Amino acid sequence: MRARILLAAAVCGIVLCGFAYAGQSAETNRFNVLFIISDDLRCELGSYGSKPVKTPNIDRLAAAGVRFDRAYCQFPLCNPSRASMLNGRYPLTTGVLGNRQDFRTRHPDFVTLPQLFKQHGYATLRAGKIFHGGIDDLPSWTEGGDPERLPGVSSLGAPDDGVLFVQNRAQSESAGEARRQNSDRWIVLEGDGESHGDYRTADRAIEFLKRHRDKPFFLGCGFVKPHSPPTAPRKFYDLYDLEDIPLPPDFAERPTVPEGFPRLAIRPRNADLFIGRDASPQEAREMIRAYIASVSWMDWNVGRVIAALDELGLREKTIIVFWGDHGYQLGEKGKWSKAGSLFEQGTRSPLIIVAPGVAGNGRSTERIVQAIDIYPTLAELCGLPLPDGIEGRSLVPLLNDPGAPWDRPAFTIWSEDGKTVHGAAVRVPRWRYAEFHDGSAMLFDEENDPHELRNLADDPKWADVRKELSATLRKHLATRAN
């Protein structure tokens, strides 16, 4: 599929600096990989400075490994983001710009991240959501692949535009039932949530660990939460008092394009929460509490899997990756979702890598990194050769020295129709810049305006910054418009 780029032609271009890394020796120890994914998770974790969120298990992972404070997805939607990360390629290369597209349709020869490990003798195991709901990739897995999850079929709990919310329905109610009820609240589970798919995902991951403890494995463990509808047992809601839930400084009761911002920066209709109506401050606090309760329950399930890994004595020979597939807005500018967001909250997500023996463990890095960098990182750590065409860069230099020189920007695109690029953004250490297909733009000084309250794109003082970032962004798009 040739993506039709509607951004104007570049006035000038600048050269991006690459980073060369050395592959590891074939004699390198064969580490296992435990790759944990959380759906719709922004950096709302204790280890990322979020208060009052309680995530002790993920926080311990961050303390043990390297925490990437500025990691960005390549598309703020589940399927395009995951297809990009799992192939180590940008969305314009995979051809996946929507939730109903399967990268195999255009690229049957692509070797996915788990498939690379499978080709080199690893057991590759899937528990939960790794590829998009409704689309699995059987060539990637030795166990856990689902032949009934076919391309073009959207799954319950992960539809194109999110799902609705339900409050205090029957505890066994599924996300699909919540949608059919056309409600807009949340789900409270009985007990520890044993009836829910995320609990069973942890169970399945633990069972895989027990069965494959004596041979190399790549285990993908994908939790759906905190994807809407926010869901957790009652005790996780009870961790938080509404009075302690802050609203963002740019909270609005409905999707709102602030003065001086492009019309296309905020979709007029929310994709997840408060569909078709406004959100009062009280309702907003209730929804944020439901979201972070869901995050805390996801963290609890992560803890179950990590505890099993430790009990089996596998920690010292296992690389652990924790990743959120994209960001999420919780009422910032009245937006409750990720779809269409080219703001910091919509594109930034957690990334933690715990690799045995690397010098940077226990530290964090503010270097700009991308989700597509995960693929070559794990390949290098495990001594596996990279397939041709991988567009990410290994993060091993940053794992060894979180302060190492690194000047690669992060790129994110958005499409409303799955065919056309309607907006694109570039993130560099100080600035976030986005352009839309009508020629409008956003420029934020992230050092001095982290909440993105003032758009500087039309400020003459920053005209040279805009020109340079525009050229960087357009060059990136032009080289992938094929």
C-alpha positions in Angstrom: 0.0 0.0 0.0 1.4 3.4 -1.0 0.5 5.8 1.7 -0.7 9.2 0.3 1.2 11.8 2.2 -0.7 15.1 2.4 1.9 17.1 4.2 3.4 19.9 2.0 6.8 19.5 0.3 9.8 20.3 2.4 11.6 23.6 1.9 14.9 22.1 3.1 16.2 18.9 4.7 18.6 18.1 7.4 20.7 15.0 7.8 19.8 12.7 10.7 22.7 11.2 12.6 22.6 7.4 12.8 24.0 5.3 15.6 26.1 2.2 14.8 26.2 -0.7 17.2 28.3 -3.8 17.3 26.5 -7.2 17.3 27.3 -9.6 20.0 29.4 -12.8 19.5 27.6 -15.9 18.5 29.0 -17.5 21.6 27.0 -15.1 23.9 24.9 -16.9 26.5 21.4 -17.6 25.3 19.2 -15.4 27.5 15.5 -16.1 27.8 13.2 -13.2 27.1 10.1 -12.3 29.1 8.3 -9.6 27.2 5.4 -8.0 29.1 3.0 -5.6 27.4 0.2 -3.5 28.9 -2.5 -2.0 26.7 -3.3 1.7 26.7 -0.8 2.4 29.4 0.6 5.9 29.6 3.5 6.6 32.1 1.1 6.4 35.0 3.4 4.4 37.2 5.0 5.1 40.6 8.5 4.6 39.1 7.7 7.3 36.5 6.8 9.8 39.2 3.1 9.5 39.0 1.3 10.1 42.3 -0.7 8.6 44.0 -0.5 5.5 41.6 0.6 2.3 43.3 2.6 -0.1 41.1 5.1 -1.8 43.4 5.9 -4.7 41.1 6.7 -2.6 38.0 8.5 -0.1 40.2 10.8 -3.0 41.3 11.5 -3.9 37.7 12.4 -0.2 37.0 14.8 -0.2 40.0 16.5 -3.4 38.7 16.9 -2.4 35.1 17.0 0.7 32.9 14.0 2.9 32.8 13.5 4.8 29.5 11.8 8.1 30.4 11.3 9.3 26.9 10.1 6.3 24.9 7.6 6.8 22.1 5.3 4.7 20.0 5.1 5.1 16.2 1.3 5.2 16.0 -1.1 6.0 18.9 -3.4 3.0 18.2 -3.0 -0.7 19.2 -2.6 -2.6 16.0 -0.3 -0.1 14.1 1.9 0.4 17.2 2.3 -3.3 17.8 2.8 -4.3 14.2 5.5 -1.6 14.0 7.3 -2.7 17.2 7.1 -6.4 16.5 8.6 -5.9 13.1 11.2 -3.2 14.0 9.8 -1.0 11.2 7.9 2.2 10.9 4.1 2.1 10.2 4.6 3.4 6.6 6.9 0.4 6.0 4.6 -2.2 7.6 1.6 -0.7 5.8 -0.5 -1.0 9.0 -2.3 2.3 9.6 -5.5 1.0 11.3 -6.8 -1.7 13.6 -8.1 -4.0 11.0 -5.0 -4.5 8.9 -2.6 -7.5 9.0 1.0 -6.7 8.1 1.3 -10.3 6.5 -1.1 -9.2 3.8 1.6 -7.0 2.3 4.7 -8.5 3.8 4.4 -12.3 4.1 8.2 -12.4 4.3 8.6 -10.2 7.3 10.3 -11.9 10.3 8.7 -10.7 13.5 10.6 -10.4 16.8 9.3 -13.6 18.3 9.7 -15.4 14.9 13.4 -14.4 14.9 13.8 -16.2 18.2 11.8 -19.2 16.9 14.1 -19.5 13.9 17.1 -19.7 16.3 15.8 -22.5 18.4 13.8 -20.7 21.0 10.4 -21.8 22.3 8.2 -18.8 21.4 5.2 -18.6 23.7 2.1 -16.3 23.7 0.0 -15.6 26.7 -2.6 -12.8 26.2 -2.6 -9.9 23.7 0.7 -9.5 21.8 -0.4 -8.8 18.3 -3.7 -6.9 18.0 -7.0 -8.4 19.3 -8.5 -10.4 16.5 -5.2 -10.6 14.6 -2.6 -13.1 15.7 0.5 -14.2 13.8 0.9 -18.0 13.8 4.4 -18.1 12.2 5.7 -16.2 15.3 4.8 -18.8 17.9 5.7 -22.4 18.8 2.8 -22.4 21.4 -0.1 -20.1 22.1 -0.8 -18.9 18.6 -4.5 -18.7 17.8 -5.6 -19.9 14.4 -9.1 -18.5 14.9 -8.0 -14.9 15.3 -8.1 -13.9 11.6 -7.1 -10.6 9.9 -9.8 -8.0 9.6 -11.8 -9.2 12.6 -12.0 -6.8 15.6 -12.0 -8.4 19.0 -14.2 -7.6 21.9 -12.3 -5.3 24.3 -10.0 -3.9 21.5 -12.2 -2.4 18.8 -11.1 0.3 16.4 -12.4 3.2 18.5 -12.2 1.7 22.0 -15.1 0.3 24.1 -17.6 1.9 26.4 -17.6 1.7 30.2 -19.9 -0.1 32.6 -20.3 0.6 36.4 -21.3 -2.2 38.8 -22.7 -4.6 36.3 -22.7 -8.3 37.0 -19.2 -9.2 38.0 -18.8 -11.7 35.2 -19.8 -9.2 32.5 -17.4 -9.1 29.6 -16.1 -6.1 27.7 -18.3 -7.1 24.8 -21.4 -7.2 27.0 -20.4 -3.8 28.3 -20.4 -2.4 24.8 -23.8 -3.9 24.1 -25.2 -2.2 27.2 -24.1 1.1 25.7 -23.0 2.3 29.1 -20.0 4.6 30.0 -18.7 3.4 33.3 -16.3 0.7 34.6 -16.2 -2.9 35.7 -15.7 -4.1 39.3 -14.5 -7.8 39.5 -15.1 -10.3 42.3 -12.2 -11.6 44.4 -8.8 -11.2 42.7 -10.4 -11.1 39.2 -10.1 -14.8 38.5 -12.8 -14.7 35.9 -11.1 -12.1 33.8 -8.8 -12.8 30.8 -5.8 -10.9 32.3 -5.8 -13.1 35.4 -5.8 -16.1 33.0 -3.0 -14.5 31.0 -0.8 -14.5 34.1 -1.8 -18.1 34.8 -0.8 -19.2 31.3 2.5 -17.3 31.4 3.3 -19.0 34.7 2.5 -22.4 33.3 4.7 -21.7 30.3 7.6 -20.7 32.6 7.3 -24.0 34.5 7.2 -26.1 31.4 10.0 -24.4 29.6 12.4 -23.6 32.4 15.1 -25.8 31.1 15.3 -24.5 27.5 15.6 -21.1 25.9 12.3 -19.3 25.6 10.8 -16.0 24.3 7.5 -15.5 26.3 5.2 -12.7 25.3 2.8 -11.9 28.1 0.2 -9.3 27.1 -2.3 -7.7 29.5 -5.3 -5.9 28.1 -5.7 -3.6 31.0 -5.9 -0.6 31.5 -7.5 -0.6 28.0 -11.2 0.4 28.3 -13.3 -0.5 30.1 -11.2 0.0 33.2 -11.5 -3.2 35.2 -10.2 -4.3 38.5 -11.3 -6.1 41.7 -12.8 -3.8 44.3 -9.7 -3.7 46.5 -7.8 -1.9 43.8 -10.4 0.8 43.6 -10.2 1.1 47.3 -6.5 2.0 47.1 -7.5 5.5 46.0 -9.6 8.3 47.4 -11.4 10.6 44.9 -10.2 13.6 46.8 -6.6 12.6 46.1 -7.2 12.3 42.3 -5.8 15.4 40.6 -7.2 16.7 37.3 -4.8 17.8 34.6 -4.2 21.5 34.4 -5.8 21.6 30.9 -8.8 19.5 31.9 -11.9 20.3 29.9 -15.4 18.8 30.2 -15.5 18.0 26.5 -13.0 17.7 23.6 -11.7 21.2 23.3 -9.3 22.8 20.8 -7.6 25.6 22.8 -7.1 29.0 21.2 -4.1 29.0 19.0 -4.1 25.2 18.4 -4.9 23.4 15.1 -8.5 22.3 14.6 -7.2 18.8 13.8 -5.2 18.4 17.0 -8.3 17.3 19.0 -10.9 14.9 17.6 -14.4 16.3 18.2 -15.6 13.0 19.6 -13.8 10.9 22.2 -13.0 7.3 21.2 -13.3 5.8 24.6 -14.7 7.6 27.7 -17.7 9.9 27.8 -18.8 9.1 24.3 -21.5 11.5 23.3 -21.6 13.6 26.5 -19.6 15.9 28.7 -17.5 14.9 31.8 -17.9 16.9 35.0 -14.9 17.2 37.3 -16.4 14.7 39.6 -17.0 12.2 36.8 -13.5 12.7 35.5 -12.0 11.9 38.9 -14.1 8.7 39.1 -12.8 7.7 35.6 -9.2 8.5 36.5 -9.5 6.4 39.6 -10.9 3.5 37.6 -8.0 3.8 35.2 -5.3 3.8 37.8 -7.1 1.0 39.7 -6.9 -1.0 36.5 -3.2 -0.1 36.3 -2.7 -1.3 39.8 -4.4 -4.6 39.1 -2.3 -5.1 36.0 0.7 -4.4 38.1 -0.5 -7.1 40.6 -0.7 -9.6 37.7 2.8 -8.6 36.5 4.0 -9.4 40.0 2.5 -12.9 39.9 4.5 -13.6 36.7 7.8 -12.2 38.1 7.4 -14.1 41.3 7.1 -17.3 39.4 10.2 -16.4 37.3 12.1 -15.9 40.6 10.8 -19.0 42.2 12.0 -21.0 39.3 15.5 -19.5 39.5 15.3 -17.9 36.0 15.9 -14.3 36.8 19.7 -14.3 36.2 19.3 -15.7 32.7 16.2 -13.9 31.6 15.9 -10.5 29.9 12.7 -8.8 31.1 11.0 -6.1 29.0 8.0 -4.1 30.2 6.3 -1.9 27.5 3.1 0.1 27.0 2.0 0.0 23.4 1.1 3.8 23.3 0.1 6.6 25.6 -3.4 7.8 26.7 -5.1 11.1 27.5 -7.1 11.3 30.7 -9.0 14.5 30.3 -6.2 16.6 29.0 -8.0 19.2 26.7 -11.1 17.1 27.2 -9.7 14.0 25.4 -10.2 10.5 26.8 -8.3 8.1 24.6 -5.2 7.8 22.5 -6.7 7.7 19.0 -5.5 10.6 17.0 -3.3 12.1 19.7 0.0 13.6 18.6 0.5 15.1 22.0 3.1 13.8 24.5 0.5 11.9 26.6 -0.8 10.1 23.5 2.6 9.0 22.2 4.8 8.4 25.2 4.7 5.1 27.0 6.7 3.2 29.6 9.7 1.1 28.6 11.8 -0.8 31.1 14.5 -3.3 30.2 16.1 -5.5 32.8 19.1 -7.3 31.1 21.4 -9.4 33.4 24.8 -7.8 33.7 24.4 -4.6 31.8 26.2 -1.6 33.5 23.2 0.7 33.4 20.9 -1.4 35.6 19.3 0.6 38.4 19.4 3.9 36.3 17.2 5.8 34.0 17.8 7.6 30.7 16.2 10.7 29.2 17.4 9.8 25.7 14.7 9.8 23.0 14.0 6.2 21.9 11.3 4.5 19.9 9.3 1.3 20.2 10.9 0.0 17.0 14.3 0.0 18.8 13.2 -2.9 21.0 13.6 -5.5 18.2 17.3 -4.9 17.5 18.0 -4.5 21.2 16.8 -7.9 22.0 18.5 -9.4 19.0 21.8 -7.9 20.0 21.5 -8.9 23.7 20.8 -12.5 22.6 23.4 -12.6 19.8 20.9 -13.1 17.0 21.4 -11.7 13.4 19.1 -9.0 12.3 17.0 -9.5 9.2 17.4 -7.0 6.4 15.3 -3.9 6.6 15.0 -3.4 10.4 14.6 0.4 10.9 15.1 0.5 14.7 18.4 1.0 16.4 19.7 -1.2 19.3 19.5 0.4 22.7 22.4 -1.7 24.1 24.7 1.4 24.2 22.1 3.1 26.6 21.7 -0.1 28.6 25.5 0.0 29.3 25.6 3.8 29.7 22.2 5.6 30.1 24.0 8.9 29.5 25.7 7.8 26.2 25.6 10.2 23.2 22.3 9.7 21.3 20.7 12.1 19.0 18.0 10.2 17.2 14.5 11.7 17.2 11.2 9.8 17.6 8.5 9.8 14.9 4.8 9.2 15.2 2.1 9.3 12.6 -1.7 9.2 12.6 -4.3 8.2 10.0 -8.1 8.6 10.2 -8.9 6.2 7.4 -6.1 3.6 7.5 -4.7 4.8 4.2 -3.7 8.4 4.4 -1.3 10.2 6.8 -3.4 12.9 8.3 -0.8 14.0 10.9 2.8 13.4 12.0 5.0 14.4 14.9 8.7 14.4 15.7 10.1 14.4 19.2 13.6 15.7 20.0 15.0 16.4 23.5 13.5 19.9 23.9 10.8 20.1 21.4 7.7 18.3 20.1 6.5 19.3 16.6 3.5 18.0 14.7 2.0 18.8 11.3 -1.4 18.1 9.9 -2.6 17.5 6.4 -4.2 21.0 6.2 -0.8 22.7 6.8 -1.5 23.5 10.5 1.1 22.7 13.1 2.0 22.4 16.8 5.3 23.2 18.4 5.8 22.7 22.2 8.8 23.6 24.4 8.7 20.4 26.5 11.3 21.7 29.0 9.3 24.8 29.9 5.8 23.7 29.0 5.5 20.0 29.8 1.7 20.2 29.8 1.6 21.6 26.3 -0.5 24.6 27.1 1.0 27.0 24.5 1.4 26.3 20.8 4.5 28.1 19.6 4.2 27.0 15.9 3.2 30.5 14.7 5.5 32.4 17.1 8.1 34.2 15.0 10.7 33.8 17.8 10.7 30.0 17.1 10.4 30.1 13.3 13.8 28.5 12.8 13.0 25.7 15.2 9.8 25.0 13.3 11.6 25.1 9.9 14.2 22.6 11.0 11.8 20.2 12.7 9.4 20.4 9.7 12.3 19.5 7.4 13.2 16.5 9.6 9.7 15.3 9.8 9.0 15.6 6.0 12.3 13.9 5.1 11.3 11.0 7.4 7.9 10.7 5.7 9.2 11.1 2.2 11.8 8.3 2.5 9.0 5.9 3.5 6.3 6.9 1.0 6.6 3.8 -1.1 
